[in-house]
Amino acid sequence: MSQKMTFNVNGHRHTILIDDPDMPLLYALRDDLGLDNPRFGCGLGQCGACTVHIDGVPTRSCSLPVSAVGKGRITTLHGLGDRKKPHPLQTAWIEEQVNQCGYCINGWLMEGAALLARNPKPTEEEARAAFGDLICRCGTHNAAVRAVLRASKQA
């Protein structure tokens, strides 16, 4: 039996029908709300491509049941900033030319933005630690760290 579930995503309320309360949040965001970020990576919460913020905390949406969100405020990559007013990290990301394939960018930007929210002036070591459990096959780790440090100077 389907049940209604209401979310706050990127500052907007959305109501969807769910058949399974254990369905991953990622599926609701992509399939029901049509968001193209976060992305499905490993499906085990290990790579980070599916990262969203729930009340400001980076969370792997592929392994979080939709029923566990409750009244939490969800922020996706789209909620960080847009073309008219990008998040400082999004600007720094472009300036540092971090992306190669870009598939994992969602997790890296969401983890980096959460770090900057907690600590506006992180050290290189703190940036590396924040990215410690993310996977990027292109090897853009050093450029991502430089982008965080650049964004910390712009804030």
ROSE-4610 file (N, C-alpha, C; in Angstrom, 1 decimal, always signed):
// ROSE-4610
residu = [M/M/M/S/S/S/Q/Q/Q/K/K/K/M/M/M/T/T/T/F/F/F/N/N/N/V/V/V/N/N/N/G/G/G/H/H/H/R/R/R/H/H/H/T/T/T/I/I/I/L/L/L/I/I/I/D/D/D/D/D/D/P/P/P/D/D/D/M/M/M/P/P/P/L/L/L/L/L/L/Y/Y/Y/A/A/A/L/L/L/R/R/R/D/D/D/D/D/D/L/L/L/G/G/G/L/L/L/D/D/D/N/N/N/P/P/P/R/R/R/F/F/F/G/G/G/C/C/C/G/G/G/L/L/L/G/G/G/Q/Q/Q/C/C/C/G/G/G/A/A/A/C/C/C/T/T/T/V/V/V/H/H/H/I/I/I/D/D/D/G/G/G/V/V/V/P/P/P/T/T/T/R/R/R/S/S/S/C/C/C/S/S/S/L/L/L/P/P/P/V/V/V/S/S/S/A/A/A/V/V/V/G/G/G/K/K/K/G/G/G/R/R/R/I/I/I/T/T/T/T/T/T/L/L/L/H/H/H/G/G/G/L/L/L/G/G/G/D/D/D/R/R/R/K/K/K/K/K/K/P/P/P/H/H/H/P/P/P/L/L/L/Q/Q/Q/T/T/T/A/A/A/W/W/W/I/I/I/E/E/E/E/E/E/Q/Q/Q/V/V/V/N/N/N/Q/Q/Q/C/C/C/G/G/G/Y/Y/Y/C/C/C/I/I/I/N/N/N/G/G/G/W/W/W/L/L/L/M/M/M/E/E/E/G/G/G/A/A/A/A/A/A/L/L/L/L/L/L/A/A/A/R/R/R/N/N/N/P/P/P/K/K/K/P/P/P/T/T/T/E/E/E/E/E/E/E/E/E/A/A/A/R/R/R/A/A/A/A/A/A/F/F/F/G/G/G/D/D/D/L/L/L/I/I/I/C/C/C/R/R/R/C/C/C/G/G/G/T/T/T/H/H/H/N/N/N/A/A/A/A/A/A/V/V/V/R/R/R/A/A/A/V/V/V/L/L/L/R/R/R/A/A/A/S/S/S/K/K/K/Q/Q/Q/A/A/A]
num = [1/1/1/2/2/2/3/3/3/4/4/4/5/5/5/6/6/6/7/7/7/8/8/8/9/9/9/10/10/10/11/11/11/12/12/12/13/13/13/14/14/14/15/15/15/16/16/16/17/17/17/18/18/18/19/19/19/20/20/20/21/21/21/22/22/22/23/23/23/24/24/24/25/25/25/26/26/26/27/27/27/28/28/28/29/29/29/30/30/30/31/31/31/32/32/32/33/33/33/34/34/34/35/35/35/36/36/36/37/37/37/38/38/38/39/39/39/40/40/40/41/41/41/42/42/42/43/43/43/44/44/44/45/45/45/46/46/46/47/47/47/48/48/48/49/49/49/50/50/50/51/51/51/52/52/52/53/53/53/54/54/54/55/55/55/56/56/56/57/57/57/58/58/58/59/59/59/60/60/60/61/61/61/62/62/62/63/63/63/64/64/64/65/65/65/66/66/66/67/67/67/68/68/68/69/69/69/70/70/70/71/71/71/72/72/72/73/73/73/74/74/74/75/75/75/76/76/76/77/77/77/78/78/78/79/79/79/80/80/80/81/81/81/82/82/82/83/83/83/84/84/84/85/85/85/86/86/86/87/87/87/88/88/88/89/89/89/90/90/90/91/91/91/92/92/92/93/93/93/94/94/94/95/95/95/96/96/96/97/97/97/98/98/98/99/99/99/100/100/100/101/101/101/102/102/102/103/103/103/104/104/104/105/105/105/106/106/106/107/107/107/108/108/108/109/109/109/110/110/110/111/111/111/112/112/112/113/113/113/114/114/114/115/115/115/116/116/116/117/117/117/118/118/118/119/119/119/120/120/120/121/121/121/122/122/122/123/123/123/124/124/124/125/125/125/126/126/126/127/127/127/128/128/128/129/129/129/130/130/130/131/131/131/132/132/132/133/133/133/134/134/134/135/135/135/136/136/136/137/137/137/138/138/138/139/139/139/140/140/140/141/141/141/142/142/142/143/143/143/144/144/144/145/145/145/146/146/146/147/147/147/148/148/148/149/149/149/150/150/150/151/151/151/152/152/152/153/153/153/154/154/154/155/155/155]
x = [+0.8/+0.0/+0.9/+0.6/+1.4/+1.1/+2.1/+1.9/+2.5/+2.0/+2.5/+3.7/+4.7/+5.8/+6.2/+6.4/+6.7/+8.1/+8.9/+10.3/+10.5/+11.5/+12.0/+13.3/+13.3/+14.5/+14.8/+16.0/+16.5/+15.6/+14.9/+14.1/+12.6/+12.3/+10.9/+10.3/+9.0/+8.3/+7.9/+8.1/+7.7/+7.0/+5.9/+5.2/+5.2/+5.6/+5.6/+4.9/+4.5/+3.9/+5.0/+5.2/+6.2/+5.5/+6.0/+5.4/+6.3/+7.5/+8.4/+9.2/+9.0/+9.7/+11.2/+11.6/+13.1/+13.7/+12.9/+13.5/+14.6/+15.7/+16.8/+16.3/+16.7/+16.4/+16.9/+18.0/+18.5/+17.4/+16.7/+15.7/+14.6/+14.2/+13.1/+13.6/+14.8/+15.3/+15.5/+16.0/+16.2/+14.9/+14.3/+13.1/+11.8/+11.6/+10.3/+10.4/+11.5/+11.6/+12.4/+13.0/+13.7/+15.0/+15.6/+16.9/+18.0/+18.9/+20.0/+21.3/+21.2/+22.2/+21.4/+21.8/+22.9/+22.9/+24.0/+24.2/+24.3/+23.9/+24.2/+25.6/+26.3/+27.7/+27.8/+28.1/+28.3/+27.0/+26.1/+24.9/+25.1/+26.3/+26.7/+27.0/+27.0/+27.4/+28.9/+29.6/+31.1/+31.8/+31.2/+32.0/+31.7/+30.4/+30.1/+29.4/+29.2/+28.5/+27.1/+26.5/+25.1/+24.9/+26.0/+25.9/+25.0/+24.2/+23.3/+23.6/+23.1/+23.2/+21.8/+21.7/+20.5/+20.7/+20.1/+20.3/+21.8/+22.4/+23.8/+24.8/+24.4/+25.3/+25.4/+26.6/+26.8/+26.3/+25.4/+24.7/+24.7/+25.0/+24.9/+23.5/+22.9/+21.5/+21.1/+22.2/+21.9/+21.7/+22.1/+22.0/+21.1/+20.4/+19.5/+18.1/+17.3/+15.9/+15.2/+14.3/+13.5/+12.8/+12.4/+11.6/+12.4/+13.8/+14.6/+14.9/+14.4/+14.7/+13.8/+12.6/+11.8/+11.5/+11.7/+11.5/+12.8/+13.9/+15.2/+15.1/+15.9/+16.0/+17.1/+16.8/+17.7/+18.2/+19.5/+20.1/+20.9/+20.7/+21.4/+22.4/+23.2/+24.1/+23.4/+22.2/+21.4/+21.0/+21.0/+20.6/+21.8/+23.0/+24.2/+24.3/+24.0/+24.1/+23.7/+23.6/+23.2/+24.1/+23.8/+24.7/+24.8/+23.6/+23.6/+24.3/+24.2/+24.8/+25.4/+26.6/+27.2/+27.7/+27.8/+28.5/+30.0/+30.7/+32.1/+32.9/+32.5/+33.3/+33.0/+31.8/+31.5/+32.3/+32.5/+33.3/+34.8/+35.3/+36.7/+36.9/+35.9/+36.0/+36.3/+35.6/+35.8/+37.2/+37.5/+38.8/+40.0/+39.9/+40.9/+40.9/+39.8/+39.6/+39.7/+38.9/+39.0/+38.5/+37.4/+36.8/+37.6/+37.4/+37.8/+36.6/+36.2/+35.0/+33.7/+33.9/+32.8/+31.7/+31.9/+30.8/+30.7/+31.8/+31.9/+31.7/+31.6/+31.6/+30.6/+29.5/+28.4/+29.0/+29.6/+30.0/+31.2/+32.1/+33.2/+32.7/+31.8/+31.3/+30.5/+29.7/+28.8/+29.7/+30.7/+31.6/+32.4/+32.9/+33.7/+32.8/+31.6/+30.7/+30.4/+30.2/+29.9/+31.2/+32.3/+33.6/+33.6/+33.4/+33.5/+32.4/+31.3/+30.2/+30.6/+31.3/+31.8/+33.0/+33.9/+35.2/+35.5/+35.2/+35.4/+36.9/+37.8/+39.2/+40.0/+39.6/+40.3/+41.8/+42.5/+43.9/+43.9/+45.0/+45.1/+44.8/+45.3/+45.1/+43.6/+43.0/+41.5/+40.7/+41.1/+40.4/+40.6/+41.9/+42.2/+41.4/+41.3/+40.5/+39.0/+38.5/+37.1/+36.8/+37.7/+37.6/+38.1/+38.5/+39.1/+38.3/+37.0/+36.2/+35.5/+35.9/+35.4/+36.2/+35.6/+36.3/+36.3/+37.4/+37.5/+38.5/+38.1/+39.0/+39.9/+39.5/+40.3/+41.5/+41.5/+42.6/+42.7/+41.6/+41.6/+41.6/+42.1/+42.1/+42.8/+44.0/+44.8/+44.1/+43.5/+42.8/+41.6/+40.9/+39.8/+40.2/+41.3/+41.8/+42.1/+42.8/+43.1/+41.8/+40.8/+39.5/+38.9/+39.0/+38.5/+39.3/+40.6/+41.4/+41.2/+41.0/+40.6/+39.3/+38.3/+37.0/+37.0/+37.9/+38.0/+38.5/+39.3/+39.8/+38.8/+37.8/+36.8/+35.6/+35.5/+34.4/+34.6]
y = [-1.2/+0.0/+1.2/+2.2/+3.4/+4.3/+5.1/+6.1/+7.4/+8.5/+9.8/+10.2/+10.8/+11.3/+12.7/+13.6/+14.9/+15.3/+15.9/+16.2/+17.7/+18.2/+19.6/+19.4/+19.6/+19.5/+20.8/+21.3/+22.5/+23.7/+23.6/+24.7/+24.6/+23.6/+23.4/+22.1/+22.1/+21.0/+20.1/+18.8/+17.9/+16.7/+16.3/+15.1/+14.0/+12.8/+11.7/+10.5/+9.6/+8.3/+7.3/+6.6/+5.5/+4.2/+3.1/+1.8/+1.1/+1.4/+0.8/+1.8/+1.9/+2.8/+2.6/+1.4/+1.1/+1.5/+2.1/+2.5/+3.6/+3.5/+4.5/+5.9/+6.9/+8.3/+8.7/+8.1/+8.4/+8.2/+7.1/+6.7/+7.8/+8.2/+9.2/+10.5/+10.9/+12.2/+12.1/+11.0/+10.9/+10.5/+9.5/+8.9/+9.7/+10.1/+10.7/+12.3/+12.8/+14.3/+14.7/+13.8/+14.1/+14.8/+14.8/+15.4/+14.6/+15.3/+14.5/+14.4/+15.1/+14.9/+14.8/+13.9/+13.0/+11.9/+11.2/+10.1/+8.8/+7.7/+6.4/+6.0/+5.6/+5.1/+3.6/+3.3/+2.0/+1.3/+2.1/+1.6/+1.1/+1.3/+0.8/+1.9/+3.1/+4.3/+4.4/+3.8/+3.8/+4.8/+5.2/+6.0/+7.5/+7.9/+9.2/+10.0/+9.3/+10.0/+10.4/+9.8/+10.0/+11.0/+11.6/+12.4/+13.6/+13.8/+15.0/+15.5/+16.7/+17.1/+17.0/+16.4/+16.4/+17.2/+18.3/+19.3/+19.7/+19.8/+20.2/+19.1/+17.9/+16.8/+16.0/+15.8/+14.9/+13.5/+13.0/+11.7/+11.0/+9.7/+8.9/+8.5/+9.0/+8.8/+7.5/+6.7/+5.4/+4.4/+4.6/+3.7/+4.1/+5.3/+5.8/+5.6/+4.8/+4.6/+5.9/+6.1/+7.3/+7.6/+6.6/+6.8/+7.4/+7.3/+7.8/+9.3/+9.9/+11.3/+12.2/+11.7/+12.5/+13.9/+14.8/+16.2/+16.9/+16.2/+16.7/+17.5/+18.6/+19.4/+18.8/+18.5/+17.9/+18.9/+18.9/+19.8/+19.0/+19.2/+18.5/+19.5/+19.0/+19.9/+21.1/+20.9/+22.0/+23.0/+22.6/+23.6/+24.4/+24.0/+24.7/+26.1/+26.1/+27.4/+27.1/+28.2/+28.1/+29.0/+29.1/+29.9/+31.3/+31.9/+33.3/+33.5/+32.6/+32.7/+31.4/+31.1/+29.8/+29.8/+28.6/+28.5/+28.8/+29.4/+29.7/+28.4/+27.3/+26.1/+25.7/+25.9/+25.7/+26.6/+27.8/+28.8/+28.3/+28.0/+27.5/+26.2/+25.4/+24.1/+24.4/+25.4/+25.7/+26.4/+27.3/+28.0/+27.0/+26.0/+25.0/+23.9/+23.9/+22.9/+21.5/+21.3/+20.0/+18.9/+19.0/+17.9/+17.3/+16.0/+15.3/+14.6/+13.4/+12.9/+13.5/+13.9/+14.6/+13.8/+12.5/+11.6/+11.7/+11.8/+11.8/+13.2/+14.3/+15.6/+15.9/+15.3/+15.5/+15.3/+14.1/+13.8/+14.7/+15.1/+15.9/+17.3/+17.9/+19.2/+19.2/+18.2/+18.2/+18.0/+17.2/+17.0/+18.3/+18.9/+20.1/+21.3/+21.4/+22.5/+22.3/+21.0/+20.7/+21.1/+20.8/+21.1/+22.6/+23.4/+24.8/+25.4/+24.8/+25.3/+25.1/+23.9/+23.6/+24.4/+24.6/+25.2/+26.1/+27.4/+28.2/+28.4/+28.0/+28.2/+26.9/+25.8/+24.5/+24.5/+23.7/+23.4/+22.4/+22.3/+21.3/+19.9/+19.6/+18.3/+18.0/+19.1/+18.9/+18.7/+19.4/+19.1/+17.7/+17.3/+15.9/+14.9/+15.1/+14.2/+14.2/+15.4/+15.5/+14.6/+14.5/+13.8/+12.3/+11.9/+10.6/+9.4/+9.5/+8.3/+8.4/+9.3/+9.5/+8.8/+8.4/+7.7/+8.5/+8.8/+9.5/+8.7/+8.1/+7.3/+8.1/+9.4/+10.3/+10.8/+10.7/+11.2/+12.7/+13.4/+14.8/+15.3/+14.4/+14.7/+16.0/+16.2/+17.4/+18.6/+18.6/+19.8/+20.1/+19.0/+19.3/+19.9/+19.5/+20.1/+21.6/+21.9/+23.3/+24.1/+23.5/+24.2/+24.6/+23.7/+24.0/+25.1/+25.1/+26.1/+27.5/+27.4/+28.7/+29.2/+28.4/+28.8/+29.4/+28.8/+29.3/+30.7/+31.1/+32.5/+33.5/+32.9/+33.8/+34.1/+33.2/+33.4/+34.5]
z = [+0.0/+0.0/+0.0/-0.9/-1.0/+0.1/+0.5/+1.5/+1.0/+1.4/+1.1/+2.0/+1.4/+2.1/+1.6/+2.6/+2.2/+2.6/+1.7/+1.9/+1.7/+2.4/+2.1/+1.3/+0.0/-0.8/-1.4/-1.1/-1.7/-1.4/-0.2/+0.2/-0.3/-1.0/-1.5/-1.0/-0.7/-0.2/-1.4/-1.3/-2.3/-1.6/-2.2/-1.7/-2.8/-2.4/-3.3/-2.7/-3.5/-3.0/-3.0/-1.9/-1.8/-1.5/-2.1/-1.8/-0.7/-0.6/+0.3/+1.1/+2.4/+3.3/+3.3/+2.9/+2.9/+1.6/+0.6/-0.6/-0.3/-1.0/-0.8/-1.1/-0.4/-0.6/-2.0/-2.5/-3.8/-4.9/-4.8/-5.8/-5.8/-4.6/-4.5/-5.2/-4.9/-5.5/-7.0/-7.5/-8.9/-9.7/-9.2/-9.9/-9.7/-8.5/-8.2/-8.4/-8.0/-8.1/-9.4/-10.1/-11.4/-11.3/-10.1/-10.0/-10.6/-11.3/-11.9/-11.0/-9.9/-8.9/-7.6/-6.7/-6.6/-7.7/-7.7/-8.7/-8.0/-8.8/-8.3/-8.7/-7.7/-7.9/-7.6/-6.3/-5.9/-5.3/-4.8/-4.2/-2.8/-2.3/-0.9/+0.0/-0.4/+0.4/+0.6/-0.3/-0.2/-1.0/-2.2/-3.1/-3.0/-2.5/-2.3/-3.4/-4.5/-5.7/-5.3/-4.4/-4.0/-2.8/-2.4/-1.2/-1.3/-0.3/-0.1/+1.3/+1.6/+3.0/+3.6/+4.8/+5.6/+6.8/+6.9/+8.0/+8.0/+6.9/+6.8/+6.9/+7.2/+7.4/+6.1/+5.6/+4.4/+4.7/+3.8/+4.0/+2.7/+2.7/+1.5/+1.2/+0.2/-0.1/-0.7/-1.1/-1.7/-0.6/+0.6/+1.6/+2.8/+2.6/+3.6/+3.2/+4.0/+3.7/+3.6/+2.7/+2.5/+3.8/+4.5/+5.8/+6.9/+6.8/+7.8/+7.8/+6.7/+6.5/+7.5/+7.8/+8.7/+8.2/+9.1/+8.8/+8.4/+8.1/+7.8/+6.5/+6.5/+5.3/+4.4/+3.2/+2.2/+1.3/+1.1/+0.1/-0.8/-2.1/-3.2/-3.8/-4.7/-5.4/-6.0/-6.5/-7.1/-6.0/-4.8/-3.7/-3.2/-3.5/-3.1/-3.7/-5.0/-5.8/-7.2/-7.9/-9.4/-10.2/-11.5/-12.4/-12.0/-11.5/-11.1/-9.8/-8.9/-7.5/-7.1/-7.6/-7.3/-5.9/-5.3/-4.0/-4.3/-3.3/-3.5/-3.9/-3.4/-3.8/-5.3/-5.8/-7.2/-8.1/-7.7/-8.4/-8.4/-7.2/-7.1/-7.9/-7.9/-8.6/-10.1/-10.7/-12.1/-12.3/-11.4/-11.5/-11.3/-10.5/-10.4/-11.4/-12.3/-13.3/-12.8/-11.7/-11.0/-11.8/-12.5/-13.2/-14.3/-14.4/-15.6/-16.1/-15.7/-16.2/-15.5/-14.3/-13.6/-12.9/-13.0/-12.5/-10.9/-10.3/-8.8/-8.2/-9.1/-8.6/-7.5/-7.6/-6.6/-5.2/-4.9/-3.6/-3.2/-4.0/-3.7/-3.3/-4.1/-3.8/-2.6/-2.3/-1.1/+0.1/+0.1/+1.2/+1.5/+0.4/+0.5/+1.1/+0.6/+1.1/+2.6/+3.0/+4.4/+5.2/+4.7/+5.5/+5.6/+4.6/+4.6/+5.5/+5.6/+6.5/+8.0/+8.3/+9.6/+10.0/+9.0/+9.2/+8.0/+8.0/+6.9/+6.4/+7.3/+6.9/+7.2/+6.5/+6.7/+6.3/+6.9/+6.4/+5.3/+4.6/+3.5/+4.1/+5.3/+5.9/+6.2/+6.7/+7.0/+5.7/+4.6/+3.4/+2.9/+3.0/+2.6/+3.4/+4.7/+5.6/+5.2/+4.9/+4.5/+3.3/+2.4/+1.1/+1.3/+2.4/+2.6/+2.2/+2.3/+1.9/+0.6/-0.2/-1.6/-2.6/-3.7/-4.7/-6.0/-6.6/-7.9/-8.7/-9.8/-10.6/-11.5/-11.7/-12.5/-11.8/-10.4/-9.7/-9.5/-9.4/-9.2/-7.8/-6.9/-5.5/-5.1/-5.7/-5.3/-5.8/-7.0/-7.5/-6.6/-6.1/-5.3/-3.9/-3.4/-2.2/-2.5/-3.6/-3.9/-4.1/-4.6/-4.8/-3.4/-2.4/-1.1/-0.5/-0.6/+0.0/-0.7/-2.0/-2.8/-2.3/-2.2/-1.7/-0.3/+0.5/+1.9/+1.9/+0.9/+0.8/+0.3/-0.5/-1.1/-0.1/+0.9/+1.9/+2.8]
